[in-house]
């Protein structure tokens, strides 16, 4: 097997797929990328058994064939070569020779037959979504996914479709983020849970112009983004009934300048308990007082002007969760909805409920 490929073309394909090649592997072949040539095109495939990425590059000459080569070493070699180099890859036995100009590298290979490839999807539905819209859905909710929670179904994001809406929901049990958009998809009612790694890789790949084609199978989700094909396993589990934890029309409404509130929370958080990150909000007519204490008996107090009419209320929150929600809200103003001192807080942009954030209270 031998082929010639332009440096820029191969580099782009490797950079698109290298994200799933782990540095420490239980199986040696997972440190490799699969290079397969067919009909004048090179397919570069990488996988970690959960997420698979395939990118394509044009080759100038070469016969059909397939081999696996150490992914990160090949990427480093491509990066180090001069621009516009023509790279010749030739396979002899269990060695791959990479030549460009007067440079020559010899890498070990493993048989392509041993490389784990995801089988064909048992397709259930296909959706065409603008890339910018899907990226917004992921960007507005990804930070609320759990990390290594024993409730494995929280270590990912719910992607929910119905005939009118596409919705993403993420929760770690302490906070919840929801974003939805009306896309006129004519889809069907379906809920799937995409694992955390898949969500982060998909976020990285999105951002260009045009649409992304999403295919949902029984155990996998596949997205075609230009020349790159993304496939991820799905988490087999039942996502919590998130609608129950979203407060419905909280009676106490606070309107605040988003940047002023964020800055006040950042300053107060300096003296919060490093482990629990708790802060106390006290609401009075027209003002909000933010307090933080730590085990060294140090204290921070901030007071800001807000639009609030109602009785005095005191409630504690994890400051990081509030800051994450505020960072995701669009616009210069933010609306906080509260019921009482023991209830969760609903955060969203005034007059818009397409992106909503729920933060559970803390006992301080």
C-alpha positions, 0 to 999 in steps of 0.5 A: 500500500502506498499513497501521496497526500498533501500535508495540509489535507492530511493535517486537517483530517488528523486534527479533526479526529485526534480528539478521541485518541487517548494518550493512555490506552488499555488497547494499543490499537486505540492509540492508532488511527485507521488510514484507508484509501479508496477511489482516490480518497483517504479516510482517517478514522479514530475511536475510543470505543465510545466516540468515532470520528472519520475525516477525509482527505484527497490523495494525488496517487495511491491504490486501495488499502488500509492500515493503522498508524500511531495517531499522535506521532503522525500528527506531530510529524505532519505539523513539523513538516514544511507547508505545501509538502507532498507526503508519501506514505508506504507500507512494508510489512509491519512498518510505515515509511513517511517521506516528505522532501529529505525527511524520512520517518519509520513508524510501527503499524497494526493490522487494519482488521483489528481496528474496532469500527462501529457497525451500521446504524439501525436508523430511527430518524434523521434531522437536518439542523443548521450548525449554528443552532445545534452549537447554541443548544450544546453551548447553552447546556453542556456545563450542567452535565455531571462528571463520573456520577454513579447515576450514569444517565446524568453523565451526558446530555438529553437530546429531545425532539418533537414535531416542532422543537429540538431541546437539550437538557443537562443536570448533575442533580444540583442544577439544570440547564435547558435550551430549546429551539423551534426548527420546524423539523417535522421530527418525531418524539424521541429522547436520547442521552449523548455521553459527555465525551460525545457532547464535547467532541461534537461542540468542538467540530461544530461552528462552520456554515451550513447544516449538520445531518443527524441520524439517530439509531437504536444505540448510536447517534451520527452527525455528518458535518461537512467532510467529518463524520461523528458517531457516538454511542448512546447512554442506555438509561432513563433521563429524569423527568426534568419538567418537575424541577423547573419552577412554574411562574415563581411568585418573586421575580428579580430583575438585575443587570447581568454584568453587575450581578456577575461582578458582585458574585465573583468578588464575594466568592473570593471569601466563600468556603473553598469546598462548598462555595456557598453564598447567601442572597438577601433580597429586599425591595430594590436591593440584593445583598450578597454575603460569603463566609469561610472557616477562617471567620472572614466575610465578604458583603456586596450590595447591588441595586435590583428591581424587586418588589416583595417581602424580604427573602434569604436563600443560599446557593453555590456561587459557581452554579449561579455564575455558570448560569449567568454566563450562559444568559444572553443580553444585558439583563437577567431575571431570577425567579424565586418561590421562598428561601428553600426553593430553587432559583429559575434563571433566564433572560427577561421575556425569553424562556428558550434557555432556562437554568435551575439552581438548587438552594444550599443550606448555609 
